[in-house]
Amino acid sequence: MIRADIALPAIATVEAALRKTTQVLACEVACPTAHAPDWSELEWRIATAVAALQGISTLLSNGLRWRGPDLWEAFLAEQKRHAVLRQQRILELLARIEREAQRAAIALVALKGSALYRLGIYRVGERPMGDIDLLVKSEDLEAAVRLLETLRYAEELSTWRHHIFTPMRQPTGQDSASISIIRSRSSCTLGSWSACRHSTRTSPRWNFLDRRPRD
């Protein structure tokens, strides 16, 4: 609730602070500096909104070389904690999807952030990770949909290529990831998502054509 006795800043002041803090934080992500910005309390508060809106709070938490005021440090710590918990839940969900896909011999390939984690490029808490993107062959689409339904996910939106699934029941106090299935019309052979690792010698792989495990 906004207190009536607090004067809100002018729109022009907010606009200038948004532009100023956005530019500085973007530069800090790309090339961290050694000194904290000389901002007013309003600018620091707007900076927290900018970091959240741009999805760079985790990157800032890991990469900044300076410490800001208490409100800024508390914000980054909370954002980092939230990101780590969310990513751990996503990785647990990916492991469940992998097990069920192997059991049903469905070829799925994890894309984007999920693949980067399995390649060891990032660790939990090092970069933002929102949702799960899976690539599937057209003829395996129905089987993949049934698989997600067994995990209590329901289709919320679909296009000719994308199918978005969300939890049938949102866990209390948790921000669950949605799952996007991307249909591939390519005839190439792709491995299961567990094959997106440096070591694939012991990871089963599936061919989209015969769906049999390969060594």
N, C-alpha and C positions, 0 to 999 in steps of 0.2 A: 504494500500500500504506500502511496506517495503522500508524505506529510504536507498539509496545506501551507505550513509556515516556512517551507523551504522554497526559495526562488529558483526556478529552473533556468539554466543558461539559455541564451538566445540561440536560435537555430544556426546562425552564422558561426557562433562560437563552437558549437558541436561539430559542424561541418569542417571547420578548420582543424579541430583536434583529431577528427577521424582521418583526415588527409595526412596530417603530420605524423600521427602514431603509426598509421598503416605503412607509410614509407619507411620509417625507422625500423619497424619490426621486420619488414620484408628484407631490408638490408642486413639486419642481424642474423636472419636465417641463412642468407647467402654467405656473409662474411662477418662473423662476430667481432665486435670491438671490445676494448678493454674498460670502457667507462659507461656507466648508466646514463640514460638521457636525463636532462634537467627539465622534468615535467612538473606541472602542477598536479594537485590531487585529482582534479577533474580529468586531466589527460591520462593519468595512470589508470583511472577507472574506465575510461574509454578504451585504453589499450587492452584491458582484460576482455572487453567485448570484441575488439578487433581480433585478438588471438583466437577466441572461441569461434567467431564467425568464419575466419579463414582456415580453421582447422590446423593451426600451427603451434598450439600450446605445448604439445609434447616435444616438438622440435626445439622450441625455445627453452624448455626446461632442461633439455639435454645439452644444448649448444651455447647458451649464454655464458659469457665470461665475467659478468658483473652481477651484483645483487641489487634489486630494487627495494622499494619500501615494503613494509610488512604485508600490506594488502596484496601487492603483486606477487610476493613470494608464496603467500598462502594460496593464492589463486593457482599458480603453476603447480604447487604440490598436490592440490586437489585434482587438477586436470590430469596430472601424471598418474595418480592413483586410480582415477576412473579409467584412463586409457589402458593401464596394465590389466585391470580386472576384466575389461571388455575384451581385450585381445586374448586373454587366457580362456575366456568362454568361447571365443571364436575358434581357437585352436582345438579345444575339446570337441566342439561341434564338427570341425573338419575331420577329426580322428574318427568320430562316429560315422560320418558320411563315407569315409574311406573304407571302414570295415564293412558297412552294408553294401557298398558298391562292389567290393571284391567278392563278397558272398554271392551277389547276384550277377557277377561278371558284366557290370556296366562300366563302360569306359568314360571316365570323367577326368577333366584336366582343370585344376585350380589355376586361376589367372590373377594378375595384378599383385596386391599385397600378400595374398596367401602363398603364391608361388615364391615371392621374394623372401618370405620367412623360411620356407622350406629349403631354399637355396643357401641360407645362412647369411644373406646380404644384410638383413636386419634382425635384431632381437626384440623380444617383447618389451614394449615401452619406448622404443627408439623412434618410431614413426606412427602417424595416425593409421588406424585400420578400421574402416567403417563396416563394410558388408562383405559377403562372400560371392565371388563370381566363378561360375563353373561352366566349362565348355563341354558340350555333349553332341554326339552325332545325331542327325535327324531321326534315324530309326531307333535310337535308344531314348528318345525324349519321353515317351510314355512311361517307360520303366523308371527313368530318373524321377519323374513326377510322383510315381507311386512310392519310390524310395523316400522322398521328402515328406510325403504324407504319413508314412510310418514313423517319421521323426516329429510328428505333430506340427508340420508346416502346411499352410494352405496358400493356394495361388491367389494373389491379390490383383495382379495386372499382367496382361500378356499382349505382345505384338507378334509380328511374323517371325521375329528372331529372338526376342527377349521374353522371359517368363519370370516374374518377381514373386517370391514366396515370403511370407511373414509367419511368425509363430501363431498357432491357433489360440494360445493362451499366453499372454505376457507374464513372465515371472514377476512376482511382487518385488519392487525395488531394483529391478534389473533392466538394462537397456539392451535387449536382444538384437542380434544382427539379422537383417533380411538376407535372402539368398537369391541370386540372379542366375538363371540358367540361360546360357547363350547357345543357340542352335548353330551348329556348323554344317555346312553343305559340302565341305571338302571331302574328298575320297582318300586323303592321306591317312597314314597310320599314326595314332597318337597313343601315348602311354597313360596310365592312371596317374592321378595327382601325386601319388607317393613316388612316382618316377622323377618328379621335379626336384631331385636332390643331387648332391655331388656324387653320392654312391648309390648306384641303382642295381648292383649285382644281385642283391637279395630281395629286391622289390619286385613283386609281380607286375607284369605289364600286360595290357590288353590291346589286341588289334581290333579296330572297329569292325572288321569284316568277319572274323571268326569268333571273337570274344573269348578266346581261350587263353589262360595264363601262359606267359612266356618267361623263361629264365633270363 
